[in-house]
Amino acid sequence: MYLRILLLLLLPVAIATAQKIQSQNDYAQPRPFVTAYEQRADFIEADVWLLDGKLVVSQEKPTGNAPTLDSLYIKPIAKLFGQYKDKVSTERDYTFGLMLDIKDNPTDVLPKLITLLQENLSYFNRTANAKAIQVIISGNRPKLETYLDYPLLLQFDGRPSEVYDDETLRRVALISDNFRLYSRWDGTDELPEVDREKLKRVIKRAHSDNKLIRFWGAPDSPNAWKQLKKIGVDVINTDKVAEAVQAMR
């Protein structure tokens, strides 16, 4: 009897982990930031431009009416931390990555971004608070060899084609790529076997570096999400956050 219990305790246990969800083009949602936050998205994405010295959020080249990054994301995040003290919600373990897709020259944008983050340092400094919001730079990123010149407030969105030394790899938050480089699949029926094997190779490479992987431009439907999860995609990029959370968690 005791031997049987001991053997059962020693058996490997499969630990179920929730599928990670990214709210892509979050600023274009009917309720920017709010829906993604309510659904406990793991990553929230915004396209960032520099307009008249301010960081603004827009899909296309912005006009004077574009909302600022500060008003749409930084201030709401700061308000939540003010409400819940050292965390962003009542849930002890919840935090997320703020994925900023830089559309202008990063050497112009990033100094202004760093200044903005430093004004709200306690909410974005993960070296001091593990539940702080991690800012991840995507889109027009600075040159790879300069990553270490930036403060730890910033992490970077990696690419499968890039080669990192150990120190630089620690500044890479995850690996991302264009799904259409690997497949023209439209999300219906099964993912073609040839495409599946191509995707699995690049997924395996990211996982060998202990990095999550996501693909932009992938079909955005329940069938597609489930097949992408099946082959090992860690982060589902979606415009349908609430639907994806319901289907995948």
C-alpha positions as CSV (number, residue, x, y, z in Angstrom):
1,M,0.0,0.0,0.0
2,Y,2.7,2.5,1.0
3,L,4.9,1.4,-1.9
4,R,2.0,2.1,-4.3
5,I,1.5,5.6,-2.9
6,L,5.2,6.3,-3.1
7,L,5.3,5.2,-6.8
8,L,2.3,7.4,-7.6
9,L,4.0,10.4,-6.0
10,L,7.1,9.8,-8.0
11,L,5.3,9.7,-11.4
12,P,5.9,12.8,-13.5
13,V,2.9,15.1,-13.4
14,A,1.8,17.0,-16.5
15,I,1.3,20.7,-15.5
16,A,-1.4,22.4,-17.6
17,T,-0.4,26.0,-18.5
18,A,-2.9,28.5,-19.8
19,Q,-2.5,29.6,-23.4
20,K,-0.9,33.0,-23.6
21,I,-3.0,35.6,-25.5
22,Q,-1.8,38.9,-27.2
23,S,-4.3,41.7,-27.9
24,Q,-2.9,42.8,-31.3
25,N,-3.6,46.3,-32.5
26,D,-5.3,46.8,-29.1
27,Y,-5.8,50.5,-29.6
28,A,-8.2,49.7,-32.4
29,Q,-10.5,47.8,-30.1
30,P,-13.8,49.5,-29.0
31,R,-12.4,49.7,-25.5
32,P,-8.6,50.0,-25.8
33,F,-6.7,48.5,-22.9
34,V,-9.8,47.8,-20.9
35,T,-11.1,44.7,-22.7
36,A,-7.6,43.1,-22.8
37,Y,-7.0,43.9,-19.2
38,E,-10.4,42.5,-18.1
39,Q,-9.7,39.3,-20.1
40,R,-6.2,39.1,-18.5
41,A,-4.4,39.2,-21.8
42,D,-0.7,38.3,-21.4
43,F,0.5,40.9,-24.0
44,I,-1.1,44.1,-25.1
45,E,0.1,45.7,-28.3
46,A,0.1,49.3,-29.5
47,D,1.6,50.9,-32.6
48,V,3.7,54.0,-31.5
49,W,4.6,57.0,-33.5
50,L,6.3,60.3,-32.7
51,L,4.1,63.3,-33.4
52,D,5.1,66.9,-32.5
53,G,7.4,65.6,-29.8
54,K,4.8,63.3,-28.2
55,L,4.4,59.5,-28.4
56,V,1.0,58.7,-30.0
57,V,-0.8,55.5,-30.9
58,S,-2.2,54.9,-34.4
59,Q,-2.3,52.3,-37.1
60,E,-1.6,54.7,-39.9
61,K,0.7,57.8,-39.9
62,P,-1.0,59.9,-37.3
63,T,-2.7,63.3,-37.3
64,G,-3.1,65.7,-34.4
65,N,-6.1,63.7,-33.2
66,A,-4.2,60.6,-32.4
67,P,-4.4,59.5,-28.7
68,T,-1.1,59.6,-26.8
69,L,0.6,56.5,-25.4
70,D,0.4,58.2,-22.0
71,S,-3.3,58.7,-22.0
72,L,-4.3,55.3,-23.5
73,Y,-1.9,53.0,-21.6
74,I,0.6,54.6,-19.2
75,K,-1.9,56.5,-17.1
76,P,-4.5,53.7,-16.8
77,I,-1.7,51.3,-15.8
78,A,-0.4,53.8,-13.2
79,K,-4.0,54.2,-11.9
80,L,-4.3,50.4,-11.4
81,F,-1.0,50.2,-9.5
82,G,-2.2,53.1,-7.3
83,Q,-5.4,51.1,-6.6
84,Y,-3.7,47.7,-5.9
85,K,-0.4,49.0,-4.6
86,D,2.4,46.7,-5.9
87,K,0.3,44.8,-8.5
88,V,-2.0,45.5,-11.3
89,S,-5.1,43.7,-10.1
90,T,-6.5,41.7,-7.2
91,E,-5.0,38.6,-8.7
92,R,-1.6,38.2,-7.1
93,D,0.1,36.6,-10.1
94,Y,-1.3,38.7,-12.9
95,T,0.9,41.0,-15.0
96,F,1.4,41.5,-18.7
97,G,3.8,42.7,-21.3
98,L,3.1,46.0,-23.1
99,M,4.3,45.3,-26.7
100,L,5.1,48.6,-28.4
101,D,5.4,48.3,-32.2
102,I,7.6,51.3,-33.0
103,K,6.7,52.9,-36.4
104,D,9.2,55.8,-36.4
105,N,12.9,55.9,-36.0
106,P,13.7,54.1,-32.7
107,T,16.6,56.4,-31.9
108,D,14.1,59.2,-31.7
109,V,11.3,57.3,-30.1
110,L,13.1,55.3,-27.4
111,P,14.6,58.2,-25.4
112,K,11.2,59.8,-25.1
113,L,9.7,56.4,-24.1
114,I,12.3,55.9,-21.4
115,T,11.7,59.3,-20.0
116,L,7.9,58.6,-19.8
117,L,8.6,55.2,-18.2
118,Q,11.0,56.7,-15.6
119,E,8.3,59.1,-14.6
120,N,6.3,56.0,-13.6
121,L,9.2,53.9,-12.6
122,S,7.7,51.7,-10.0
123,Y,5.0,50.4,-12.4
124,F,7.5,49.4,-15.1
125,N,10.6,48.3,-13.3
126,R,10.6,44.5,-13.1
127,T,14.0,44.4,-11.5
128,A,12.4,45.9,-8.4
129,N,8.9,44.4,-8.7
130,A,8.2,41.1,-10.5
131,K,4.6,42.1,-11.1
132,A,5.5,45.4,-12.8
133,I,4.6,45.7,-16.5
134,Q,7.3,44.6,-18.9
135,V,7.7,47.0,-21.9
136,I,8.7,45.1,-25.0
137,I,10.0,46.9,-28.1
138,S,8.9,45.5,-31.5
139,G,8.5,46.9,-35.0
140,N,11.4,49.3,-35.7
141,R,13.8,48.1,-33.1
142,P,17.3,49.6,-32.5
143,K,20.3,47.8,-33.9
144,L,20.9,44.5,-32.2
145,E,24.4,45.4,-30.9
146,T,22.9,48.4,-29.0
147,Y,20.3,46.4,-26.9
148,L,22.6,46.4,-23.9
149,D,22.9,50.2,-24.1
150,Y,19.2,50.6,-23.1
151,P,17.9,50.4,-19.5
152,L,16.4,47.2,-18.2
153,L,13.0,48.9,-18.4
154,L,13.0,47.7,-22.0
155,Q,13.0,44.2,-23.4
156,F,13.0,43.4,-27.1
157,D,11.0,41.3,-29.5
158,G,13.3,38.9,-31.1
159,R,13.4,37.2,-34.6
160,P,14.3,33.6,-35.6
161,S,16.8,35.0,-38.1
162,E,18.8,36.8,-35.5
163,V,21.8,35.4,-33.6
164,Y,22.3,36.5,-30.0
165,D,25.1,36.2,-27.5
166,D,24.1,35.1,-24.0
167,E,23.9,38.6,-22.6
168,T,21.8,40.0,-25.4
169,L,19.5,37.0,-25.4
170,R,18.6,37.9,-21.8
171,R,17.2,41.2,-23.2
172,V,14.9,39.3,-25.6
173,A,11.4,38.8,-24.2
174,L,10.1,36.4,-26.9
175,I,10.6,35.5,-30.5
176,S,8.1,36.7,-33.2
177,D,7.8,36.2,-36.9
178,N,5.5,36.6,-39.9
179,F,3.3,33.5,-40.2
180,R,3.1,34.1,-44.0
181,L,6.8,33.3,-44.3
182,Y,6.0,29.7,-43.5
183,S,2.4,29.1,-44.7
184,R,-0.5,30.4,-46.8
185,W,-3.0,28.4,-44.7
186,D,-6.3,30.3,-44.2
187,G,-7.2,28.6,-40.9
188,T,-9.8,26.2,-42.2
189,D,-9.4,22.4,-42.0
190,E,-6.0,21.1,-41.1
191,L,-2.7,23.0,-41.2
192,P,-0.8,21.4,-44.2
193,E,1.9,18.9,-43.0
194,V,4.7,20.6,-44.9
195,D,3.8,24.0,-43.3
196,R,3.5,22.4,-39.9
197,E,7.0,20.9,-40.1
198,K,8.4,24.3,-41.1
199,L,6.7,26.0,-38.2
200,K,7.7,23.3,-35.8
201,R,11.4,23.8,-36.7
202,V,11.4,27.5,-35.9
203,I,9.3,26.9,-32.7
204,K,11.8,24.3,-31.5
205,R,14.7,26.7,-32.1
206,A,12.9,29.4,-30.0
207,H,12.2,26.9,-27.2
208,S,15.8,25.7,-27.2
209,D,16.6,29.3,-26.2
210,N,13.9,29.2,-23.5
211,K,11.9,31.8,-25.3
212,L,8.2,32.0,-26.1
213,I,7.2,32.3,-29.7
214,R,4.4,34.0,-31.5
215,F,3.4,34.7,-35.2
216,W,1.7,37.7,-36.6
217,G,-0.3,37.5,-39.7
218,A,-1.7,34.0,-38.8
219,P,-5.4,33.1,-39.3
220,D,-7.4,34.5,-36.4
221,S,-10.1,31.9,-35.8
222,P,-10.8,29.2,-33.1
223,N,-9.7,26.4,-35.4
224,A,-6.5,28.2,-36.2
225,W,-5.8,29.0,-32.5
226,K,-6.2,25.4,-31.5
227,Q,-3.9,24.1,-34.3
228,L,-1.3,26.7,-33.6
229,K,-1.3,25.7,-29.9
230,K,-1.0,22.0,-30.9
231,I,2.3,22.6,-32.7
232,G,3.7,24.6,-29.8
233,V,2.9,28.3,-30.5
234,D,3.1,29.9,-27.1
235,V,1.3,33.3,-27.8
236,I,-1.8,33.6,-29.8
237,N,-1.9,36.9,-31.6
238,T,-5.6,38.0,-32.0
239,D,-8.0,40.8,-32.5
240,K,-10.6,38.7,-30.7
241,V,-9.3,38.7,-27.2
242,A,-12.4,37.7,-25.3
243,E,-13.3,34.9,-27.8
244,A,-9.7,33.6,-27.7
245,V,-9.6,33.6,-23.9
246,Q,-12.9,31.7,-23.8
247,A,-11.8,29.1,-26.4
248,M,-8.2,28.6,-25.2
249,R,-8.1,28.8,-21.4
